[in-house]
Amino acid sequence: MKVIEFLGDGRAGKSTQVKLLVNYLKDKGLKVKTISDREILNKIDVPYEKAYEFNMAQFRTIKEFIEDNLDLDVIILDRGFTDAEMWFTLKHDLNEMTDEQRDDGIKFTKEMREKYFDIGFLMLLEPKLSLKRHHATEERDTGDDVWYTMDFLNALHGAYLKLLPKYEEDPRIFILDGTKSVEENFEIVKEKLKPII
């Protein structure tokens, strides 16, 4: 089983790439399943304000999803364990969790990443464009307006940039430009997947 992860800024095109990839892999005859960040959020009942508990519940849900589907050829995560380090870093930088909580969360997610991660695609998009796309989209959840503020998007993008050198050093993570066309990015995704699928 291979685990593919998409991570990155809001409205950068992650969900669109996931949908394209699911269809592409199914057309190749592979057994594929995906879980989105929204589906994960619907499975947990910890309030967002309890940052550490919320994030740990989120990533335990991903772990359970993977372990319940080990018979598949491919699992695609719309935010997963690679993304987790950014979330724990961001929440710590926003003073929403302690050093110990951040370190504990990162340790857990790194262990899961070593076990359940084959390749990832980091999609970056400037916060202003992210917010513009958010306001233009009709597919919005009620909780979206909590995250789609300029302050939060700047903090999110800043956290990705802070970790960018680490991502660039990992040969399994590829950076995608969220301003490129859907088709351009999908061609890159398909090309980078060739060695493992």
RAGINOR-V513934 format. One record per residue. N is the residue number from 0. SS is DSSP state (h for helix, s for strand, l for the rest). PHI is phi as a letter, one per 40 degrees, with the letter a starting at -180 (* if undefined). NEAR is the number of other ideal C-beta (glycine too) atoms within 8 Angstrom. Layout:
n:N ss:SS phi:PHI near:NEAR
n:N ss:SS phi:PHI near:NEAR
This chain:
n:0 ss:l phi:* near:9
n:1 ss:s phi:b near:10
n:2 ss:s phi:b near:13
n:3 ss:s phi:b near:14
n:4 ss:s phi:b near:15
n:5 ss:s phi:b near:15
n:6 ss:s phi:a near:13
n:7 ss:s phi:h near:14
n:8 ss:l phi:c near:15
n:9 ss:l phi:c near:10
n:10 ss:l phi:g near:11
n:11 ss:l phi:c near:12
n:12 ss:l phi:h near:12
n:13 ss:h phi:d near:13
n:14 ss:h phi:c near:9
n:15 ss:h phi:c near:8
n:16 ss:h phi:c near:16
n:17 ss:h phi:c near:13
n:18 ss:h phi:d near:8
n:19 ss:h phi:c near:11
n:20 ss:h phi:c near:12
n:21 ss:h phi:d near:11
n:22 ss:h phi:c near:8
n:23 ss:h phi:c near:10
n:24 ss:h phi:c near:12
n:25 ss:h phi:c near:9
n:26 ss:h phi:c near:6
n:27 ss:l phi:c near:7
n:28 ss:l phi:g near:4
n:29 ss:l phi:c near:9
n:30 ss:l phi:c near:7
n:31 ss:s phi:b near:12
n:32 ss:s phi:a near:9
n:33 ss:s phi:b near:10
n:34 ss:s phi:b near:10
n:35 ss:l phi:c near:10
n:36 ss:h phi:c near:7
n:37 ss:h phi:c near:7
n:38 ss:h phi:c near:8
n:39 ss:h phi:c near:14
n:40 ss:h phi:c near:9
n:41 ss:h phi:c near:6
n:42 ss:h phi:c near:6
n:43 ss:l phi:b near:10
n:44 ss:l phi:b near:3
n:45 ss:l phi:c near:8
n:46 ss:l phi:c near:5
n:47 ss:l phi:d near:8
n:48 ss:l phi:c near:5
n:49 ss:l phi:c near:8
n:50 ss:h phi:d near:11
n:51 ss:h phi:c near:13
n:52 ss:h phi:c near:8
n:53 ss:h phi:c near:13
n:54 ss:h phi:c near:14
n:55 ss:h phi:c near:10
n:56 ss:h phi:c near:11
n:57 ss:h phi:d near:12
n:58 ss:h phi:c near:14
n:59 ss:h phi:c near:8
n:60 ss:h phi:c near:11
n:61 ss:h phi:c near:14
n:62 ss:h phi:d near:10
n:63 ss:h phi:c near:8
n:64 ss:h phi:d near:11
n:65 ss:h phi:c near:11
n:66 ss:h phi:c near:7
n:67 ss:l phi:c near:6
n:68 ss:l phi:b near:10
n:69 ss:l phi:c near:7
n:70 ss:l phi:c near:5
n:71 ss:l phi:c near:10
n:72 ss:l phi:c near:8
n:73 ss:s phi:a near:14
n:74 ss:s phi:b near:16
n:75 ss:s phi:b near:14
n:76 ss:s phi:b near:13
n:77 ss:s phi:c near:12
n:78 ss:l phi:g near:11
n:79 ss:l phi:a near:15
n:80 ss:h phi:c near:14
n:81 ss:h phi:c near:12
n:82 ss:h phi:c near:11
n:83 ss:h phi:d near:15
n:84 ss:h phi:d near:12
n:85 ss:h phi:c near:12
n:86 ss:h phi:c near:12
n:87 ss:h phi:c near:15
n:88 ss:h phi:c near:13
n:89 ss:h phi:c near:11
n:90 ss:h phi:c near:13
n:91 ss:h phi:c near:13
n:92 ss:h phi:c near:8
n:93 ss:l phi:c near:7
n:94 ss:l phi:g near:4
n:95 ss:l phi:b near:7
n:96 ss:l phi:a near:11
n:97 ss:l phi:c near:7
n:98 ss:h phi:d near:6
n:99 ss:h phi:c near:6
n:100 ss:h phi:c near:12
n:101 ss:h phi:d near:13
n:102 ss:h phi:c near:8
n:103 ss:h phi:c near:9
n:104 ss:h phi:c near:16
n:105 ss:h phi:c near:12
n:106 ss:h phi:c near:8
n:107 ss:h phi:c near:10
n:108 ss:h phi:c near:13
n:109 ss:h phi:c near:10
n:110 ss:h phi:c near:8
n:111 ss:h phi:c near:14
n:112 ss:h phi:c near:12
n:113 ss:h phi:c near:6
n:114 ss:h phi:c near:6
n:115 ss:l phi:b near:10
n:116 ss:l phi:a near:14
n:117 ss:l phi:b near:7
n:118 ss:s phi:a near:13
n:119 ss:s phi:b near:14
n:120 ss:s phi:b near:17
n:121 ss:s phi:c near:12
n:122 ss:s phi:b near:16
n:123 ss:s phi:b near:12
n:124 ss:l phi:a near:16
n:125 ss:l phi:d near:8
n:126 ss:h phi:d near:12
n:127 ss:h phi:c near:7
n:128 ss:h phi:c near:11
n:129 ss:h phi:d near:17
n:130 ss:h phi:c near:12
n:131 ss:h phi:c near:8
n:132 ss:h phi:c near:10
n:133 ss:h phi:c near:12
n:134 ss:h phi:c near:6
n:135 ss:h phi:c near:5
n:136 ss:l phi:c near:8
n:137 ss:l phi:c near:3
n:138 ss:l phi:c near:3
n:139 ss:l phi:b near:8
n:140 ss:l phi:c near:5
n:141 ss:l phi:c near:5
n:142 ss:l phi:c near:8
n:143 ss:h phi:d near:9
n:144 ss:h phi:c near:8
n:145 ss:h phi:c near:8
n:146 ss:h phi:c near:10
n:147 ss:l phi:c near:11
n:148 ss:l phi:b near:9
n:149 ss:h phi:c near:8
n:150 ss:h phi:c near:6
n:151 ss:h phi:c near:10
n:152 ss:h phi:c near:15
n:153 ss:h phi:c near:9
n:154 ss:h phi:c near:11
n:155 ss:h phi:c near:14
n:156 ss:h phi:c near:14
n:157 ss:h phi:c near:8
n:158 ss:h phi:c near:13
n:159 ss:h phi:c near:13
n:160 ss:h phi:c near:7
n:161 ss:h phi:c near:7
n:162 ss:h phi:c near:11
n:163 ss:h phi:d near:9
n:164 ss:h phi:d near:6
n:165 ss:h phi:c near:8
n:166 ss:h phi:c near:11
n:167 ss:h phi:c near:8
n:168 ss:h phi:c near:5
n:169 ss:l phi:c near:8
n:170 ss:l phi:c near:3
n:171 ss:l phi:c near:7
n:172 ss:s phi:b near:12
n:173 ss:s phi:b near:10
n:174 ss:s phi:c near:10
n:175 ss:s phi:b near:16
n:176 ss:s phi:c near:8
n:177 ss:l phi:c near:14
n:178 ss:l phi:c near:6
n:179 ss:l phi:c near:7
n:180 ss:l phi:c near:5
n:181 ss:h phi:d near:9
n:182 ss:h phi:c near:6
n:183 ss:h phi:c near:8
n:184 ss:h phi:c near:14
n:185 ss:h phi:c near:12
n:186 ss:h phi:c near:8
n:187 ss:h phi:c near:10
n:188 ss:h phi:d near:14
n:189 ss:h phi:d near:9
n:190 ss:h phi:c near:7
n:191 ss:h phi:c near:10
n:192 ss:h phi:c near:10
n:193 ss:l phi:d near:7
n:194 ss:l phi:c near:4
n:195 ss:l phi:b near:7
n:196 ss:l phi:b near:8
